[in-house]
Amino acid sequence: MGEITLKTSLCLLTLLVTLAVLETPYCHAAAIVAPSPSLSPEVASLMQEYWDWTLSSSPEYSTFFGIHDNDHLLDDMSLAGYQSRYDQFKEFHKQAVALQANYTSPYDSVNLRALVAEFENYLDSFYYERYLTPLSYLGGIHSDFSDGLSYMLTDKLDDYKKILSRIHAFPTQIEQVGELLRIGVSKGIVMHNISMKGVVDEIGGHVVDKAEDSPFWEHFSNITTPDATAEGIEEIQKTARSIILDEEKT
C-alpha cells in the first residue's frame, strides 16, 4: 500500500461516518488524580508513574496540559493501541490494590481509592467498546485535532515543524479511526444519527483545493517568531501546503 494521504483518508472517513449511525446513546467521563506531597513514597511513586505514562501515551493530552515534550507525536488510536492501554491499566490496578492492603493513612487511603476507582472505571468501560464510536458532534478528530494544534508552542520555527509533523501524521490517525468505525459497523456498535449531526460536513471542510482554505492553514499564515527568516517562513509554508494538498513526494 502507498503512503496514506490526508485528502484520501478524509474522504474515506466521510464515507464511514455515514455508515456509523444508529439510535444508541453515548457518554464519556474521565478523571485524573494528581500526587500529593503527603503521600507515602510507594503510593506517590505509583501515582507519578501513572501520570508520566498518561502523558507519554497521549501526546495530545500532554500538549493540552502545557507539557510539550512530545508535541511532534499523535495519540495511537489503533485497536492495538487501545488494547495496550487496557493492559497497562490492568497492571496499574494490580499495583494499586496491592498497596491498599499496606497503607491506611488518610492521604494514602483516599488517593489509592481514587486511583483504584479510576483504573476500574477504565477497565469496566472497556468491555462496552466505546472506542468503536470515536466521532460525534461533541468531538472527535474532525474537530479536536485542529483545536489541539492551537495548544502547541509557536515560539520558534522548530515549533512549527512539530505542528507540521502532527499534520503529516494525521492521515495515519484518520485511518486508525476509520478502522475503529469499520469494526463498530460490523458489530452494530454505532452512534445515533442525531449524535453525528454536522460531522460529515466538518470532515468535508478539511478537503480543500487551496491550502489557504484548510482549517490548518491558520497556524502558518502569520509566522512571527524571533528566529524567523523569509526563507524559513517560506519553507514552512511550502511544506504545509504540500502536506495539506497531498503533494509530497513519496
N, C-alpha and C positions, 0 to 999 in steps of 0.2 A: 504494500500500500504506500502511496506517495505521502508527502507531508500534508498534514491536516491544515487547511487554510481557514481563516476567520469567516469569510463570506459563505463558503460552502457549509461549514459547521453550523452557522447561524440559520441558514435555510433549512437544513435537516432538522434542527431543533424546533423550528417553527412547525414543521410537519408533525413531529412527535407530540408537540403540545396539543395540537388539535385532536389527537387520539386520547390523550391522558386526562380525560374529564369524566366525572361521574358524580352522582348525588351522594357524596361522602363527606362528613365533617372532618376538620383537621385543626389541631392547635399544637403549639410548641412553647415550652418554657425551659429556661436554663438558669443555673446558679453557679457562681464561682466563690470558693472560700479562700480568704486571704490569711496568711500566717500571722500569729501574734507573738510578740517578744516574751510573753509569759508562759509559753508552751514548753513542755519537756523537749529536750534535744531530738529524741527519736520521732516525736509527733511533728515537730517543726520541720525535721528533715523530710518526712513523707509529704507534708504539705508543700514544701519548697520543690520537691521532686515533681509533684503533680502540677504545680504552677509552671515550672520550667518546661515540662513535657507539653502542657497545653499550648504554650507559646510556640514551641518548635514544631508541633504537629499541626498547628493552624497559623501559618504566617499572616494571613489576612486579619485574624483576630488580634494577633500581636501588633500589627500596624495600627489597628483601631485604638489600642491602648497606648500608643506612642512609643512602642518598642520597635526599632527599625532594623534589627539585625538581619531579618530575613525578608526585607522588602522586595527582593528580586524574585521571590518564590510565591506560588499559589497553593491553596489548600488542595490536598488529594481527595477528590470526590468520587473516586472509583469504588466499585464494590469491594475490592481488596483493601482499599484504604479504610473503609468503614469497618471491615472485619478486623483489621489491625488495631484500630482504636478500641473496638469492643474487647479484644484480647487484653489490651493494656489496662482497660478499666477493670477487668476481672482481676488482674494482678494487683492493682491499687486497692481494690475492695478487700482482697485477701489480706493484704498487709494492714489495712485499717482495722479490720475485725480482730486481727491478732493483737494489735496494740490496745484495743478496748479492754482486753482481759487484764492488762497490766497497769493501765494508767487511769486513775479515778479522780484526779484533782478537777475542780470545776472547769478550768481553762481547757485541759486536755479532753475531758469528757464531752463538753459541749462541742468542741471543734471536731472531735472524732465522730460524734453522732452526725454532725453536719456533713462531714466527708462521706461517711457510710451512706447516708441518705442520697447524696449527690451521685455516688457510684451506682447505688441500687436503682435510682431513677433512670440512669442511662441504660443499665443492663436490662431492666424490665421493659423499657420502651423499645429496645432493640428488637424484641420479639414481634412488634407490630410493623416493623419495616417502614417507618415513616420516612426514611431516607429515599424511598422509592417515589415520593411525591415532593421533589425538590423545588418546584416552581408554583407560585400563586401570585395573586395581586398584592399580597402582603410582602412579597420579596422573593429573591432567588437571584441567580447570576445575571438575569436580564436587567436587573436594577442595582443589585448590591455591588456588582463588580465595578461599575463605573463610579458609584458613590465611594467605594473603598479607595479608589485612586486618589481621591481628594484628601485622604488622611496621610498620604505619603509625603516625604520631605521633598522640597524643591529649592534647597539652599545652594546646590552646585550642579554642574552639568551631569556629574555621575548619578545624581538622584534621578534625573530624567531618564538616564539609561536603565535604571531599575524599573521605572514606570514602563519603559519600552519592553523590558524583559517580561513583565507581567502580561502586557497586552499580547506579546508574542506567544506566551504560554496559554493564553485564553482559549484558543481553539481546542487544545487538549482537554481543558476543563469542561468545555461545552460538550465534547464527545463523551466524557465521563458522565455528565448529567443526562445526555441522550441515552446512554446505555441503561442508566437507572430508570428512566422513563419507559424504555422498551421492556425491561423486566417487570416494571409495575403494570404495564398494559397486559402483559402475558399472564400476570397473576390476578388481574382485576383490582389492583390497588391503585386507584387514580383519584384525582380531585373532582369535586363538584364543579360543574360548568361555571357557576357564579364565581367560584374562587379563582377561576382562570381569566376573568374579565380583564381585557386590556393587555394580557401577557403577550399574545401573538403580535399585536401592534407594537409593543415595546421592543420585542426582539427584532421586528422588521425595521425599526428605526436605526439599528446598527448596520444594516445592509445598505451601503451608500455607493454612489459612483464618484463622489468627490470626498476626499479625506476631510475637508473642512466641514462637511455636513455630519460627520460622525460625532457622537457624544464624547468620544475620546479626544477629539482634536482640541477641546478647550484647555487641556493640560499642556499643550505645546504651542498655543497661539501667541503667548506673551512671555517668553523666557527672558528673565532679567537678573540672573544670578551674577554675583560679583566676578566669577571666573568666566563668564560668557564672552565668547568672541563671535564675530559674524560667521566665521567658518564653522565654529562649534554649534551654533544655533541652527545653521543651515543643515548640518549633518544630522542633528537630532530630528529636525522636522522632515528631512528627506526619508530617514528611517521610519518615522511614524507614518508617513504617507504610504510607504512601501508595505508596512505591516497591515495597516487598515484596509488597503486596497488589494491585498494578496499578490503583490507584485515582486515579492522577494524571490531571489534565485535559489533554487534547491541545490 
